[in-house]
Amino acid sequence: MANTGILARCLAGEVNAEYFVERIRKEEPRLHAWVETRLESHSIDGPLKGVPYGAKDIVETRGYRTTYGSPLFADHVSTEDAALIELLRSKGALLLGKTQTTSFAYFDPAPTRNPHKPDHTPGGSSSGSAAAVATGMAPFAIGTQTQGSIIRPASFCGVVGIKPTFGLLPAKGIMPFAPSLDTAGFFTQTALDLRLLWQALGFVVDSGLPPVFAMIESPVDPEMQETFREAIQILSHYGCVVKRVTPPESFEQALNAVRLIQTYEGARTLEETYNRHGAAVGKKLAQLIRDGLATPDERYREALDVLVKARREMAVLFETYPVLLSPAAPGPAPFGLGSTGDPRCNAAWTGLHVPVISIPMPVAENLLPMGLQMAAAAGGEALLIATACHCQALLTASAATKTASA
């Protein structure tokens, strides 16, 4: 039962909504994960009946504040629900509140702190969602990703995050940033919780595993490099076949292509807001908008072409290696609250439009959490979630054995 998270306990009737209200009362004063908490009063019958959840503060929620992480919209109350909120309500889930995000889901930080060390970043832009789930203030929460805004906070906060295939979850009613990249997803405490949530939403789940994995190494901090390699060794010890591969050049080029596309599209999406409010939108966002508006259309089209090529070539790689493993972040959560960290380990996957999951890896006692990033071909969520459950069970078992023998 080591991999059973709070969502599984909630579905089993072991905890009720009042449990999460009490967790918020205890944890929120030190973590600042929420914009507003107000549990919906009733739910309909369904597989998630009575299960509370948090929604990132760029997701429209009728009757709740949706501030987009900015004091400019501190008093904005949504008049309708996003399609994803409607989907969750149709399954019986109860909206618990809105979770903090960086300003307009870019890099100007939210007030949220890392639940493991409050003087470190929780990551972004889905800062509050990751922190809320990590501390049991919500059994699951909505996040979104344009570069690394789900996977990076999941890694930093020690939870599971999924960025599904682009477009699989409905985007209507979620604030756009770079529409060709923006993807909605979820945070849960464990991969088993994610499997339960995925099944409850009506998606296919699987128990199959890939015959062989591939690992992609990238320049990361020493702590991440050692932790990642140890995780690979554990999986290999338990029978997983893991081979090192070098991705095609187009994959390496995808990182810069995603950054340019985000800058170009984000500038045009938020240009009107910037024209009204100037640098008050956030110092880092204001700079992105200026840079994006100065980016020639030709460079944007070239970046789109890079991603088309990368998707085609990586699809061939996935035919041989159905699941690819890599570090979920450059290292543990950096010290300080002025930055949310670097999404360079995640951005290319977002541009590929493929599903990605981060699961926590065993770490040394003095280290903050770090995640193992797992990617599959577009539409491969069933296989990827099954693999995540299997791998997390192996990593957890290894950590427990090590602790028992210490």
N, C-alpha and C positions, 0 to 999 in steps of 0.2 A: 504493500500500500504506500510505499515511499514516494511514488510518483503521483499519488492522488492529491489534487489541489482543491482549493476552496470551492470551485464550481461543482466538482463531483460531490462534495459534501452537501452543497446547497441543493442539488438535484435529488440527493438521497434523503432530504428532509432533516439533515443533521444540524443545519443552521438556517435561520430565517432572516428576513429583511432587517429586523432589529439588531442582529449581530453586526451588520455592516454600518448601520447608523452609529452604533457604539464605537466601532473601529474608527470611523471618521472623527467622532468626538475626541478620541484619544490621539490619533496620528496627525490630523490636519493642522493643528497649531504649529507643528515643527516642519511639516513638509510642503504646505501650500499647494496641494495637488488639484484643488477644486476652485472653480469660479462660482458655482452655486450648487447646493445639494437640496433636493426636494423630491422625495420618493413619490412616484405616481401612486394614486390611491387604490387602483384595482387593475387586474389583468384578466385577459380572456384565457380560455382553456388552450393548452398547447404544450409542446415538449419543454418549453422554458417558463412554464406558468409560475409567476411569482419571483422569478430570478432577477435581481437588480443588476444594472450595469451603468457604466459611465460613458459619456459621449464627448469626444474631443470638441473643443469650443469653436470649431469652424463648421460643425454639423448643425443644420437648422432643426430646432426643436420647439414646436408650438407651445407658447406660454412660458418658455424658459429664456433666459438671457443667452444670446449668442454674440459674443464681443469680438470674435476673431483674434483674441489675444491682445487687443489694443484698447487703451483708455479712450480712444476716439469714439468707440462704440460701446462704452461701458453700460449704457442704458438701453441698448438695442434688445428688444424682445422679439423672438421669432413669431411669425404669424402662421407658419405651416411647418410640417415635419418633412425632413429629408426622406427619400425613398428607403434608405437603410433603417431609419427609425421605424417606419411603417412595417418593414419586413420583420424586425425584431418584435414589435408589438403584436403582429399577427401570430407569432409563435408563443406569446404569453409573457415575454420579458417586460420588466418594469424599469423605466428610466429613473435612475437614482440622482443624476445631476450632470453638470458639464465640467469637463476636466481642462486644466490649463494647457495652453499652447503658446509657443513663441509668437511674436507679433506677426499676424497674417501668415502664420506657419512658415516663417523664414528663420533667420539666424539670430534675431534680437531676442535674448532669453526671456522665458517666463519666470515667475518667482519660485517655481517648484525646485525642491532640493532632492538630492539623491537619498533614498531611504536607508542606505547602508552607511554613508558618511555624508551628513548634510552640508559639509563645506565642499562637496564635489558636485559636478553637474549630473542631472539625471538623463542627459541627452535631450534631443529635440528633433522635430518640433512637437511630437506627441508626448511631452514631458509629463503632464499630469496623469495621463492614462497609464503609463508605465509605472509610475510611482504608486498610484492608487491600487493597482493590481498586486504589486510587489508586497504591499503592506496589508493586504486583505481588506482594503476599504471597498473593493468591488470585486466580484468573482470574474468579471471580464470587462473590457472596455474597448471602445472604437478608437482606432488611430488612422492616420493617413500617411502616405509616403510619396514624396516626389524625388528625393534622392535616397535618404536613409532614415526617414523620420519615424519608422516603426522598428526596424531591425536594430539600429544603434541604441535607442533607449531601452529596448528589451535586453540587449547585451549589458549595458551599464547598470540596469536595475535588477538583473538576475531573474528575468521572467521569460516566457515564451512569446514571441511575436510572429505574426504571419502577414506578409504582403502577398496577397493572392495574384493570380493571373490578371493582368490589366483588363478592367472592364467587367470582371466577374461579379463583383459587388456593385450595386447601383451607385452612381455618383450624383444623381439629381439631388439638389438641396445641400450639397457639400461645397463650401467656398472653393472655387477653382483657383489654382495658381499657375501651373503649367499643364494645360488640359491633356496634352499627349503623353504625360508622365504620371499625373495624379492617380493614386490608387488607394482605396479604402481597405482596411484590414482590422485585425484584432490583437489584443493582448490577453493572455491567460497565465495562470501560475505554472502550469505544466502542459506537456504535450498531450497527455491524456485528457485534460480539461479541454484543450483545443479540439481534440477528436470528438468529444461529447458535444461541444458547441457546433462544430461543423455538421454533425449528423442532425442535430436539432433544427438547423436551418434548412434541412432538406437536401444537403449535398451528399454525394456518394462518399462513403468511407471504405477503406480497404485494409486487409491484413497482410498483403503481399509485401515483399522486400526486394530491392534490386539485387541481382546476382553479384554485382561489383560496383563499388563506389570509385569516384575519382576525387583527388584533393588538388586544390589550386593554392599554391603558396604565393603570398604577396608581401611586399615590404611592410612590416608591422613592428611595434615596440617589442623589446626583448621579453617582457612578461607575457604578451599575447603569443609570441612565437613559441615559447616554451610550453605554455598551457595548451595551445592548439596541437602541437606535436605529441604531447602526452595524451590528449584525447584521442588522437588517431591511433596511438599505440594501444590504448585500452580497447578501442573498437576492434582492432586487428587481433588482439589477444582473445577476444570473445568470438572470433570467427568471421568478422566482416573482412571482405577482401577490398583493400583500399590501394589504388594505384595513383601515383603522381602523374599529372598531365600538364602540359603547357597549352593554354588556350590560344586560339588564333589571334593574329595581330589586331583584327577588328574588335575583339573583346577589350583589349588594352586601350584601343582608341575610343571605346564607348564612354569611358569616364569623362573625358573632355567634351565629347559630343553632348552628353546629358547636361553637363554644367552650362554649355552654351545654350542649349534648348531651354533649360529652365530660366536662364537669364533673359533670353529673347521673349519667351511666352509670358513669363512672370511680369516683365516690364509692361507689356501691352494689357495684360489682365488688370493690373493695378495702377495703370497710368492715370485714370480719372481720379482715383483716391489720392494719389500723389499730387496731382495738380491742385486738389482742394486743400490738402493738409501739409504738403511739403515733407520735411525731415521728421515731422511728428509721427509718420508711419513707422519709424524706426531707422536708426542710423545705417545699419547694414542693408536693410531693405531699400532705403532711398538710394544708396549707391548702386544696388543691383538694377533698379529701375533706370537710373541714368545710363548705366553701362548697356542695358538691354535695348534701350531706345536708340543707342548709337551703333548697335550691331547691324551690319548690312544683311539684307534678306538673303543674299547669296550664301553667306556663311551659315545661316540657319538651315537653308536647304541642303548644304553639304553635310551638316551635322545629322540631319534626318537620314540622309543616304548612308552615313556610317552605321547608324543603328539598323537600317534595313539589312545591310550586309552582315552585321554582327549577329542578328537574329537568325539569318539563314545559315551561317557557318556554325553557330553554337547549337542549332537544332540537329546538325549532323553529329556533333559531339555527344549530345544527349542520347542519340540512338545507341551509342556504345556504352555510355556511362549515364544511366538514368538519374542518378543523384550526384551532384557535385558539392564537395565540402570545402569551406574556406573560413577564414576568420570573420567574425561579424562586426568587428571594429578594429581600429589600429592598436588598441590596448584597453586597459580599464578606464573608467570614467576619469577624465582629467580633473585636477584640483581647480577650484574656483567656480564662480557662477557667471562669469562674463562671456563664456562660450558654451555651446552645446556639444562640442566635439566635431570630429571630421567624418563626413559620410563617404570617404573615398572607397571603403570596402563594400559599399552597398549600391552606389549610383549606377554602375554598369548593369547590374541585375534589374534595376528598375527600368532602365532603358530597353532591356531585352523583353520586357513585358511578361516575364516568367514568374512563377510562384517561388517565394523564398521564406524560410522559417529560421529563426534563431532559437536555440535551446541553450540553457546554461551548461558550462563545462565545470568540472571540479577544479578548484583553484587553491593555491597555497593559503594558509590560514591568515596571512597578513595582507592578502590581495582583495580588491574589489571584484565583483562578478565580471565574467567575460563569456561571450556567447560563441557557439559553433553555428556558422551559417550554412544552411542546406538549400540547394536550389534544384529544381526539376524543370522539365520542358513545360511549355505553356499548356494549361489544362491538367497538369499532373498533380493536383492537390491531394487526391486520394492516396497515391503512392508516397508523396512527400510527408504527409501527416503520419501515415503508418510507420515510415522510416524514422521520423522524429520521435515517436513513442518508443520504438525499439531502441534507438540509440540513447535516449535519455534514461531508459531503464538500465542499460549497460553501464553508462557513466555513473549513475547513482549507486548501483550495486558495487562498482569498483571503489567509489569514495567511501561507502559504508564499510567495506572490507578493510580498507586502509585505516580508517578510524578505529575499528575494532582491534586491529593488530598493533596499534600505536602504544 
